[in-house]
Amino acid sequence: MEKEKRITSLKKEYEDIMQKHLSKAGLNERLMNFKFNIKLSNEPGVYQKLFNSLRNQFKKLLEKMIYEQQAYEQIVDFAEMVSFGSAKLTLRRVYSTQMSSKDFEVFDLLKALRKVPMNLSEEHFNELYCPIEVTYTNEHVQLEGYTYKEPIKSTFHNTKRRINRNLYSYRLYDLATILTNVFLINTFEGFIKKNNQLIQFLLGHYILQRYSAESIIKIPVDAEFKELYVRFLETFDLIDGRELVEFDMIDYSFLELYMLGTKESTTLLIEKLSYQKRSFYLDFVTTELLSILNLIKQKTDEEADQRNSARAFETKKNINQSTLEKMSNNKFLSHFSYVEIDDSVDLKKFHALEKEWEWFTEQVYIPKSSGTFRVKKLGRHKAAGIYFPHGVTCSNVKSIG
């Protein structure tokens, strides 16, 4: 039995529920593959924490890939995975049998960066580090840079370098960083478009709290901002009898951010913002995004538990026909009197698990049992498996392996 093909999870329903909720919130399904243990607060820097958390997880995935024989192909698949919005990454292997003078210059630059002997052949360097041309595009710009399959120092990322004055300079990318950047650009793009009015309302309410008192609401002097802001207050019935007073000390940066909600090309406008405004806006949106992610996880857990209302040792009602057929015809029946399979189980993976069971019973003697074997969710028990003294063995769909 090959180790890499071992079945470690049979869950399907949980992922389907979460995917439905993510889509409804304007979030990509790929987010369910990552964990963000970020404490939400009013302190600045929550976006950077999200970025760092995701980049660290991307780094770990890349570390697993770089030692594989098909490392480049896996990295290309990774780049395609993050390119689900307007921001795209296109990769090209620099090494070939017909390299241009530019390609040779890039090789020399990357050799110097990696501090390897300059007389190391391009073929050998390619085998060790796999130089890659990275093309980043969105609706308004196209940038070309270079990287290899190992990390590049943060001080070099997205900077142009050359090895001497007589040569062109070339942009360098750290692979994990550029992948993270593109993934989050596309994530925020989809989230902001889907939740445009909500984010606009939250920003407007933030401005209201900052520039209002019991009896007055301060409004901007600028005619365009004033009209937009007053319309917001009236739409959501927030004036509440208070006097509107023009005030020329209002920080217009907040109103500029509020106006993002009225524009189509939100991503471009964010890029044009000053560092301070962009940081505030991304922190603001990140806080809402992570709050919704937490709610989605809670909803998914609750919905999954509701669908799994039968007690662990009782057979659920209304099981799908395909699942019933597999329950009555499977390899586990050679050792158990009855087998129950939850509808959330991926039957293709269960079939692979049967092969593992068959192999295992050939290696280890296992006596036949009059008990039952049930593959189902055990969320309330918080266990990977349960053995009941009256001959019932239950394995958790989420952790069976």
Secondary structure, DSSP 8 states (H G I E B T S, - for coil): --GGG-----B-HHHHHHHHHHHHTT--GGGGG--------SSS-HHHHHHHHHHHHHHHHHHHHTTSTTHHHHHHHHHHHH--SS-EEEEEE---SS--HHHHHHHHHHHHHHT--TTS-HHHHHHHH--EEEEEE-SS-EEEEEE-SS---TTTTTEEE-SSTTS--EEE--HHHHHHHHHHHHHHHHHHHHTHHHHHHHHHHHHHHHTB-SSEEEE-SSHHHHHHHHHHHHHTT--TT-EEEE-TT--HHHHHHHHHTT-S-HHHHHHHS-HHHHHHHHHHHHHHHHHHHHHHHHHHHHHHHHHT-S-TTS--SS--HHHHHHHHSSGGGGT-SEEEE-TTB-HHHHHHHHHHHHHHHHHS-----SSEEEEE--GGGT-SEEEETTTEEEEETTT--
